[in-house]
Amino acid sequence: MKPRSAAIVGALALALSTAPAAAKTFRYAFQGDLNALDPYTLNETFTLGAIGNVMEGLTKRDKDLKIIPGLAERWEVIDPLTWRFHLRKGVKFHNGEDFTADDVLFSLARMRSPGSEIKSRAPADMKAVRIDDHTVDFILTSPNPILHAEWDTWYILSRKWAEANGATQAQAPSAVSLSPFALKANGTGPFEVVSHQPGVKTVFRPNPSWWGKVEHNLTEVIFQTIKSDSTRVAALLAGNIDMMDPVPVQDIDRVKSSPGTRALTGPELRTIFLNMDSFRGELLYSNIKGKNPFKDPRVRKAVYQAIDIDAIHTKIMRGMSANSALLISPLLFARASEFKRWPFDPAAAQKLLIEAGYPSGFEVEMDCPNDRYVNDEAICQAVVQMLARIGIKVKLNSMPKAKYFEKAGVAKKYDSSFNLLGWTPGSFDSWNVIENIIGCRNADGAGGLFNYGGYCNPKIKDLNKMILVETDAAKRNALIAEAFRINHDEAGVIPLHQQALVWGVSNKVDIVQRADNQILFYWVKMQ
Amino acid sequence: MLAFTIRRLFEALVVMLTVALLAFVLFRYVGDPVSQMVGQDTSLEDRTRLRLELGLDDPVYIQFARFVGNAVRFDFGISYQVKQPVTRLIAERMPATIELALAAALFAVALGIPMGVYTGIHRDSWLSKLFLTVSLIGISLPTFLIGILLIYIFAVWLNVLPSFGRGDTIPIGFWRTGLLTASGLKALVLPAITLGLFQMTLVTRLVRSEMLEVLRTDYIKFARARGLPERAINFGHALRNTLVPVITVIGLQLGSIIAFAIITETVFQWPGMGLMFIQAVQHADIPVMAAYLLLVAFLFVLINFIVDLIYVRIDPRIRILRRGA
């Protein structure tokens, strides 16, 4: 072989071997937008997940949602009121600055600034004390076993960068001037933001000097919003994107049967449930005057037992749901298996109604969102038909979520008699569910903001106060089980199911689907 | 002429104020912006404070007065959802919509006029029947269905055109254009056809009926009698005489193309103003909705105004009538 042609062959071989490695662009799409990149201005799973590729908290969660070290390499509870965090050394922000204890203290103050949406990440009376450059103590006024449960999405900002960019305060939702930093991000994470056009396109590239062990093989990531369900499916089938979320239930088979794509399904953490107004003395939107049938636990249990949950599972959710006896996902509560649903039994339901004094049922209106949860409106329609069988005549009001949360929620003082809601506890812990969903509230929402039916049993509230400070795991779980047991026995709020996650994924892509539905591309491998 | 212009401008102002007022009455029914802005863990106090800061508890007339007061200074506030000034958002999104609308109009004219002429001249040929059937589809199928059909044929099945988005764009000053890149032009094809199909149908049918009308007139018969070639008669005399109403209709339709781009933009995830508006409705983002509705009203008023001025120029009868009155 002549030297020249050898050189050409060599160059060709080199080009062939490097070309595939050079272009590993992961393109994904979600139905919603990625707006501000300030991680303190919107407390929403998708946004926090996208930013979680770029910025990091003191803790992280692994593929199974277990808490693992993040920017803190370890921590210890010195006494129930003092937590000591040892920060990782040698970590740099994307702009080259060193990560130190100053940044943690600054981020804590910023997390509490008036415009922040993530104030609930830490108790308001917690103090942070800097011990040295890489050690911080957190001092509490009462014990808190789940102090760091949500710290994986309390992302640490660089103090110097924030000061240089005028970003020392989180932008308030009502701000009248644009925060220039809302389009930028400076974190310590495995990816950095190259460009960001809100609502259109965001481009990421790997951070070459990330401290962790790289588990992806990507060179570029492109995120785009695709709002229309059928277009999102078509874009995946056409190979214009490599992954998308969510796949509409009716398109799952099409994604599965297409040669280049698959549907990745798994249990989601969100629980869907029904609220009945047991707060008001007289039921609104009903033919019953002067009293409220839903105040009677027998009526609530009749509603519970009239619901054919298996029919909802097979016919409406097409198998993409897990029937639930609890208001929290079984993945998040160790003793979940002890709870069984009240059986579907229309005859027993009918009998309960007769005992309660409503032999011929009653009329009521139901409010239901039609663009918030998987098949939300169809579930409500099914419930209406099932209740008709025991004589409860329900008129259904379906509406877009913006309208629904106004009417059924605190804005209109819970102007609803019967409604459907879904909830994922941000802390992945039962205390949050008990407080928000079945905690006694007043007419203005103080006590349990998302208790849309106003169900109240003071014992549950007392138990939850104990749950908040109990540090022994077994004792704590017993208290939680007791609180859930009361709700179960009285059918205060009726759980339906956990809906399933359904991602459409190209066969070229290997991706981890975490049950909290965060899309984390630092675990993506592409062929 | 000056008095006419001033009077029309005054009328335009009244129209826009009315639109703004109607929009504000409607905003009472779009839902609660606050619950769409905050996360589930936001405390009751923070929600109440936010409502207060946004002035959502004020009576409607105060909110309306505040909006009009700011709007005359071209300040439409900050988007609740995106947290950027609305004027900047619209300036960012407008080029995409304008390019799409112009491409759709061009498609409608470039195909609609020849098809109209052909079907006007050859009334009974099978090709004419085919054209009319196609145009019937254009007029009867809903836009989103056409869009999805085109996506499945050209993106999923044939895999020759992208299924969504605008492709790569190049900034020219404040204007980001997709017309100068290959991917941008490819991305434009399907949405432009989807949006322009209805207008194409309209143009075809309009040109056809005008042609049928004109071909029966005496001067065409006279031209035939003189032995002019068919080509010169059909295009030089007949078509030219049909164009006045056609141009008027196309001009007026341009406004509705922009306004009705909402559906096409949603199907193709085209990052224009229509898509922005739909997202704003879902999130009860009142500042964006208000500004968009006002802008569309302004476009309609402006186009009507220009058409009126052109009328006055080309039709002497209107001028004389005005002077007499």
Interface residues (C-beta under 8 A of the other chain):
Chain A: D33 N35 A36 T41 L42 N43 E44 E117 I118 K119 S120 Q171 A172 P173 S174 A175 V176 S177 L178 S179 A182 Q197 P198 G199 V200 K201 Q224 T225 I226 K227 S228 S230 T231 R232 A234 A235 L237 A238 G239 N240 D371 M399 P400 K401 A402 K403 Y404 F405 E406 G409 V410 A411 K412 W423 G426 N432 N436 D444 G445 A446 L449 F450
Chain B: Y29 V30 G31 D32 P33 V34 S35 Q36 M37 V38 G39 Q40 D41 T42 S43 L44 D46 R47 L50 R51 E53 L54 G77 I78 Y80 Q81 V82 K83 Q84 P85 R88 E92 I148 I151 Y152 A155 V156 N159 P162 S163 F164 G165 T266 V267 F268 Q269 P271 L275 M276 I278 Q279 Q282 H283 A284
